[in-house]
Amino acid sequence: MQDTTKKTILEQIKGTVTNEGVIIGVTIGAVLLVVLIIVIVICCCCRKAERSCLKRSLKKMDKRLNRKKRDLEIQQQGRREEMNQRHNEIRNKYGLRTNPDIEAAKDNIFTVENEQISLSLR
């Protein structure tokens, strides 16, 4: 009786696991493994490319910002010169022009203060 039960169990195992089933299972597992590896490699490469792309775009933005800042400074300097010229013309027109030495001293006050500040910081 035990021989018959052993034979029936072996027949059931043979019926469930066939060579075709093993081949199909291994093939599916291999394909999934390859797809997983490809996805991981692509993700890693894209991440690196994204970082380098981000760095390039940041450099471009910095260049644009610096160029714009420089242009604005040039414009501001030109406006400041025009404003000083108009103020000087008005002062000359109404005789409000003070001694040029005093004006030069006023300009030097700021540099002296800056030097004093920098000296006190040292």
C-alpha contacts under 8 A as a table, 3 or more apart, distances in Angstrom:
res1	aa1	res2	aa2	distance
1	M	4	T	5.26
1	M	5	T	6.48
2	Q	5	T	5.09
2	Q	6	K	6.08
3	D	6	K	5.12
3	D	7	K	6.12
4	T	7	K	5.03
4	T	8	T	6.09
5	T	8	T	5.05
5	T	9	I	6.12
6	K	9	I	5.16
6	K	10	L	6.18
7	K	10	L	5.12
7	K	11	E	6.04
8	T	11	E	4.99
8	T	12	Q	6.11
9	I	12	Q	5.05
9	I	13	I	6.22
10	L	13	I	5.05
10	L	14	K	6.06
11	E	14	K	5.00
11	E	15	G	6.01
12	Q	15	G	5.01
12	Q	16	T	6.31
13	I	16	T	5.26
13	I	17	V	6.08
14	K	17	V	5.41
14	K	18	T	6.35
15	G	18	T	6.62
17	V	21	G	6.24
17	V	22	V	7.09
18	T	21	G	5.17
18	T	22	V	6.43
19	N	22	V	5.18
19	N	23	I	6.20
20	E	23	I	5.10
20	E	24	I	6.09
21	G	24	I	5.13
21	G	25	G	6.02
22	V	25	G	5.08
22	V	26	V	6.07
23	I	26	V	5.28
23	I	27	T	6.04
24	I	27	T	5.09
24	I	28	I	6.13
25	G	28	I	5.24
25	G	29	G	6.14
26	V	29	G	5.04
26	V	30	A	6.06
27	T	30	A	5.11
27	T	31	V	6.13
28	I	31	V	5.14
28	I	32	L	6.13
29	G	32	L	5.17
29	G	33	L	6.13
30	A	33	L	5.03
30	A	34	V	6.18
31	V	34	V	5.14
31	V	35	V	6.12
32	L	35	V	5.08
32	L	36	L	6.02
33	L	36	L	5.07
33	L	37	I	6.20
34	V	37	I	5.12
34	V	38	I	6.16
35	V	38	I	5.08
35	V	39	V	6.13
36	L	39	V	5.17
36	L	40	I	6.22
37	I	40	I	5.16
37	I	41	V	6.18
38	I	41	V	5.17
38	I	42	I	6.07
39	V	42	I	5.15
39	V	43	C	6.06
40	I	43	C	5.18
40	I	44	C	6.22
41	V	44	C	5.20
41	V	45	C	6.16
42	I	45	C	5.14
42	I	46	C	5.97
43	C	46	C	5.13
43	C	47	R	6.07
44	C	47	R	5.17
44	C	48	K	6.39
45	C	48	K	5.19
45	C	49	A	6.15
46	C	49	A	4.96
46	C	50	E	5.88
47	R	50	E	5.00
47	R	51	R	6.26
48	K	51	R	5.16
48	K	52	S	6.35
49	A	52	S	5.17
49	A	53	C	5.97
50	E	53	C	4.97
50	E	54	L	5.99
51	R	54	L	4.99
51	R	55	K	6.22
52	S	55	K	5.01
52	S	56	R	6.22
53	C	56	R	5.09
53	C	57	S	6.18
54	L	57	S	5.13
54	L	58	L	6.09
55	K	58	L	5.08
55	K	59	K	6.19
56	R	59	K	5.12
56	R	60	K	6.26
57	S	60	K	5.03
57	S	61	M	6.13
58	L	61	M	5.00
58	L	62	D	6.08
59	K	62	D	5.02
59	K	63	K	6.16
60	K	63	K	5.11
60	K	64	R	6.20
61	M	64	R	5.08
61	M	65	L	6.01
62	D	65	L	4.99
62	D	66	N	6.00
63	K	66	N	5.14
63	K	67	R	6.03
64	R	67	R	5.08
64	R	68	K	6.03
65	L	68	K	5.10
65	L	69	K	5.99
66	N	69	K	4.98
66	N	70	R	6.05
67	R	70	R	5.12
67	R	71	D	6.17
68	K	71	D	5.07
68	K	72	L	6.12
69	K	72	L	5.13
69	K	73	E	6.16
70	R	73	E	5.10
70	R	74	I	6.24
71	D	74	I	5.12
71	D	75	Q	6.21
72	L	75	Q	5.01
72	L	76	Q	5.99
73	E	76	Q	4.99
73	E	77	Q	6.04
74	I	77	Q	5.12
74	I	78	G	6.23
75	Q	78	G	5.10
75	Q	79	R	6.20
76	Q	79	R	5.08
76	Q	80	R	6.03
77	Q	80	R	5.02
77	Q	81	E	6.19
78	G	81	E	5.16
78	G	82	E	6.23
79	R	82	E	5.05
79	R	83	M	6.04
80	R	83	M	5.06
80	R	84	N	6.13
81	E	84	N	5.10
81	E	85	Q	6.06
82	E	85	Q	5.01
82	E	86	R	6.17
83	M	86	R	5.13
83	M	87	H	6.11
84	N	87	H	5.03
84	N	88	N	6.04
85	Q	88	N	5.10
85	Q	89	E	6.18
86	R	89	E	5.04
86	R	90	I	6.23
87	H	90	I	5.12
87	H	91	R	6.12
88	N	91	R	4.99
88	N	92	N	6.05
88	N	97	R	7.55
89	E	92	N	5.09
89	E	93	K	6.00
90	I	93	K	4.97
90	I	94	Y	6.28
91	R	94	Y	5.41
91	R	95	G	5.76
91	R	96	L	4.63
91	R	97	R	5.18
92	N	95	G	4.96
92	N	96	L	6.16
92	N	97	R	5.57
93	K	96	L	7.74
98	T	102	I	7.18
98	T	103	E	7.38
99	N	102	I	5.44
99	N	103	E	6.75
100	P	103	E	5.00
100	P	104	A	6.14
101	D	104	A	5.03
101	D	105	A	6.13
102	I	105	A	4.93
102	I	106	K	6.23
103	E	106	K	4.99
103	E	107	D	6.44
104	A	107	D	5.14
104	A	108	N	6.27
105	A	108	N	4.87
105	A	109	I	6.15
106	K	109	I	5.14
106	K	110	F	7.22
107	D	110	F	5.90
107	D	111	T	7.13
108	N	111	T	5.09
108	N	112	V	6.02
109	I	112	V	5.09
109	I	113	E	6.05
110	F	113	E	5.08
110	F	114	N	6.11
111	T	114	N	5.01
111	T	115	E	6.10
112	V	115	E	5.00
112	V	116	Q	6.07
113	E	116	Q	4.97
113	E	117	I	6.06
114	N	117	I	5.04
114	N	118	S	6.07
115	E	118	S	5.03
115	E	119	L	5.92
116	Q	119	L	4.97
116	Q	120	S	6.06
117	I	120	S	5.12
117	I	121	L	6.28
118	S	121	L	5.09
118	S	122	R	6.48
119	L	122	R	5.29
